Amino acid sequence: MTEGAKTDEGETRDLILDQAEALIRHIGRKKTNVEDIGKKLGMSRANIYRFFPTRAAIDRGVYARHTSQALSAALMQSETLSQASARLAALLKDLHRRIRDDATHAPNVHALCVAAYLEDWPEAQRYVQRLTDAIENILRDAQTPAKLALDRRSAARAVVDAMTSFLNPGLVEQRLQGDQEIDNALHLQIVFVLCALGMKD
């Protein structure tokens, strides 16, 4: 396959995901179907299935791209800070804010992300893996005490676990429904994480 053909295929996949995401945002995941996506693109169902073998694969593609963009943007923002503790805090706050923004302003996209976690999609697992990798990279730059019992990889996983109720879309939704002090709770949890890691904020 030539490079040009690969590029064309990638562009077509993106166009399908663009249209699928637009429909999901407007009418929701369950009402979005391949026929409607094809009509918007002037493309047959058979052609769409050349790029995505199932309707569920399109959902997973939309989710994977959405979370990848969110993580990349949050990382880019955090990398403007020099101190590792500030970078980690900024990353966690930004990712939480993006989930809350989706819940408030893009509820159908938020529902897609909730489904990804509840149904344990491979794409959700890969997102958590990428987040863990990003945190591990930040910890490499941190001045942590020699007595810290965990290696950096284990510490990164522990951070993700400790922040689950602020980074899992379904749990964030529950917090938004019942917790009037969510911003303060987020701040305290991040302070706790930094203290546990021996990182100065």
N, C-alpha and C positions, 0 to 999 in steps of 0.2 A: 504494500500500500504506500502510495506517495505521501510526502509531507503535506501537499495541498489537499489531498483527500482526507487526511487526518484532521486538518484544520477545518474543512467543510463539515465533517461529522461532528466535531466539537461545537461548532457554531450552531448546527441544527439541534444538537442536544440542549444547548443553552436557550435557543428559541422555544423549544418545547417546555423547558422548565420555567422560562419567563411567563409563558401563557398559562401554564398550570398554576403557578404561584398567584398570578393575577386572579384567576378564577377561584382559587382557594380563599384568597383574601376577601373576595366579593360574596361568594355563596357557600363557602365551607368545603372541607375535604370530602365529605360524604356525597355532596351533590355534584361535585366536579367529576366529569367523565371524559374518556378518551375521545368520544365523538365530538364533544364541544371543543376540546382542545384542537382537534383536527380542523374543525370548521373555522375557527379563528385564524388558523395558520394556512388554510387552503391545502391541507394535507390529509391523506387518507389514514384511517385507523391502522391499516397494514403497515404504512410507512412509519408511523409513530412506534409501532411495536418492533420495528427494526432497531430502534435505539433504546427502547425500554421494554423488556419482555413481558411485564405485567403492569396493571394499573398501580399496584402497590409500589412498584419500583419507581414510578414517577413521584409518588409521595415521598419516598425515601430520598430521592434525588433533590427534591425541593428542600426537605429538612436539612440534608447534608450541606447544601450550598448556603442556606440561611445561617446555620450555626458556624460554618467555616468563616463566612464573612464577618459575623459578629465577633468571633474569637480573634481574627486577624486585626480588626479595627480596634478592639480593646487592647491587644498587645502593642499595636502601633502607638496608641495613646500612652500606655504605661511606659514605653521605652523612651519617652521624652524626659523621664525623671532619672536622676542619677543614682539615688540610694535604693538598694535592693528592697528594703522594707517598704518604701514608698511605692515602688513598682508593683510589688505583690498586692499591697492594699488597693492601689488604683485598679489593677486588673480585676480583683474580686468585686469591687464596687461597680465597675463598669459593666461587667457581665450580669450582675444582679439587676442593674438599672435597665439593661436591654430586655431582660425577661419581663420586668414590670411594665416597660413600655409596650411590649407585645401584648401582654395581658389586658392593658388598658386601651390601646389604640389599634391593635391588630388581633382581635380575639380568635379569629379563625386560624391564623398562623400559630398563635399560642396553643390552640387546641391540637394542632398538628405536632407541636413539640412535646406536649403532654403525652400524646399517643406514642411518640417515639420512645419515651422513657417507660411508660406503662407496659408497652409491648416488647420492650428490650430489643429494639432494632439494632442491627450491627452498626449502623451509622451513629447511633447514640453512644454505643460503646467506643467507637473510634473518636468521637468528639471528646469524651471523657479522657481517653488516652492522650489526645493532643493537648488538652488542658493540663493534664498531669506532666507531660513533657515540658510545657511552657513554664510551669511552676518549678520544676526541677532545674531548668536553665536559670531561673531567677535565683534559686538557692545556691547555685554554684558561685554567684557573685556576692553572696551574703557573708558577713563576718559573724559566724555562729560559734558558740562555745564548743571547745573540744569535747566536753562531757556529753554533748547531745547524743542520745542513745541510738538514733536512727540514721541510716545512710540517707543520702539526698533523695533517692528514688522512693524509699519508704516514707520519708518525711513529706514528699510531694503528694503521695497517695493519702497520707493522713490529713493534709490540708484540704484536699478535695472532699474527703469524708466529713471533716468538721464543718465544711461550708455547704453540705448537701441541702439543707433546708432553705438556703438562700440561692442555690444554683439549679436545683431541680424545678422545672416549670410547674409541675403539679403541686409541689410543696410550697412554692412561692405563692401560687394561687390560694392555697389554704391560709397562708399567713396574711395575705391581703384581705381576706374575708373576715378574719378574726383578730388580727393584731394591729392595734392602733399605734404601737411603738416600734414598728418594723425597722425604721431607720436607726433608732437607738440600739435595737437588738443586733442589727448588722454591724454597727460600729463596735459594739462590745465583743462580738464574735471574732471580728478581725483583730482587735486588740489581744484577745485571748490567744489566737493563732500565732501572732507575732511574738508574744511572750513565751509561748510554748517552744517556739523555734529559737528563742534567744536573740531575736532581731530587734534592734532599736528602731522605734517609729519616729 
